[in-house]
Amino acid sequence: MTDRNGERQQVVVVVRVEPVGADLQVAPGETIIEAAWRHGYHWPTTCHGQATCTICRVEVLSGTEHLTPVGADEQDVLANRLPGAARLDLTRVRLACRAGATGRVTVLKKGVRRLTTVHLPPADEPPTAGTADGPPETGRAAKQP
């Protein structure tokens, strides 16, 4: 896509993940799970993008036409390793580790959550008593009165 000056514009592709309500911007060539990881989300998986466990699978609620085509490896895994595959509409099931997006898509994936980061003080910093910032230290490292 180009603007009025003939310069190439980058299209922002968004995948909405329900029920968490996350809107993930997906870069060209990036899969849904990679976008989630880049945005700081935990995504259920045991194979971490190898297309072997099927745990990262999503149900496509809308925008199926904006997903990248299903590759042979993904099709094989969905048909042969996905529990209950014979009873599912596989046109609405994709692996997040294989599906990319080219337009607006909404998927359903339970277990996706924002990761939280815990900031610890440097190891050489002495423990402190309770302050307005938090409770007093407890355990072996706490100062004895």
Buried (B, 14 or more C-beta within 10 A) or exposed (E): EEEEEEEEEEEEBBBBBBEBEBEBEBBEEBBBBBBBBEBEBEBBBEBEBEBBBBBBBBBBEEBBEBBBEBEEEBBEBBEEEBEEBEEBEEEBBBBBBBBBBBEBBBBBBEEBEEEEEEEEEEEEEEEEEEEEEEEEBEEEEEEEE
